[in-house]
Amino acid sequence: MPLASVGSSWGAAASHGRLSVTPSEPARAGRHADHPFVGATVAEVERGLILATLNHCGGNRTSAAKILGISLRSLHNKLTSYSAAGMAIPAPGPR
């Protein structure tokens, strides 16, 4: 089941039951084809992973934080900063 596009230039897709975060077409410009994260900042990769995981969990923040190995508070703080930057954040899902 494909997941919605996340962040400003990152997308997510489910592949064989595993979550794969890859840059969308605009983000790929100037990046090495064999290494999609080359040229991306750590913040971009982190944001893509967090938002893709949240989409994968249907917006469930508790599940996403567990998968990511971070506290719920850390996830909340990241999502607040992404929202303040004008990014669409998935609505909270069932707990």
N, C-alpha and C positions, 0 to 999 in steps of 0.2 A: 504494500500500500504506500504510494508516494506521499511524502509529507509536504506541507506548504513551504514556500520560500521563506527564509528567515534572514534577518539582518538586512543591511543595505546591499550587500553584494554576495551573500552566501546562501546556499540552498542545501536542503537535506533530502536524502532519499533512502528508503529502506532497501537493503540488498541482502537477499538470502537470510532474512531475519536479523541482520546486524545493521546498526545505524552507521551510515557513511556520510561524513560532512565534506562537501566539495565546493569550491568556488563556482559561482555562476559565470556565464560567458564574459560579462564586463570585468570581473575580477581576474579572469585568466589571462587577460592581455599582458604580455611581458613576463609571464611566468613560465617556468620550465615544464614541458608537457608531462614528463615522468614524475615530477614532484609538485603536485598542485599547491602545496603550502609554501613553496619557495616564493619569496616576494611578499608574503602576507605577514602582517605583524602578529605578535602573540595575542594581542587584544582582539584582532579580527578572528583568529582561529578560536579563541576562547568564546567569544560572542556567538560564533556559528555553532559551536558544540553545545553551548548552554541552550540556545534557542531551538536547535534541532532536537535535543533531548527533551525539552519541555513539550514540543509538538508531539514527539513520540509517546509521551506520557499523557497526551490529551489535556495538557494544561495543569496536571496534578503536580504542584510544586514539591510536595513531600517525596513523591516517587522520583522526580527529576533530581532532587538534591541527593537522594540515596545513590542513584546510578552514577552521578557525577562525583560522588565522594566528598561533597561539601556540605556545610551546615545549611539549614533552611534560611537562617539569617543572612548568610553570604549570598545565597541565591536571590533572596529578596532584594538585597542591596544592589546586586548586579542588574536585576530587572528594573529597579527604580532608575538607575543611571541610564539604561537603554531607553526607557520610556521618556525620560527627560531630554534625551537626544533626538526624540521624535520617531523612534522605531516602534513598530507594531509588536505588542506583546500578547501572546495567547491568553485568553481569559482563563481564570483558575478553573481547574477541573475537579471532579469528585475526589474526595479523600479516601 
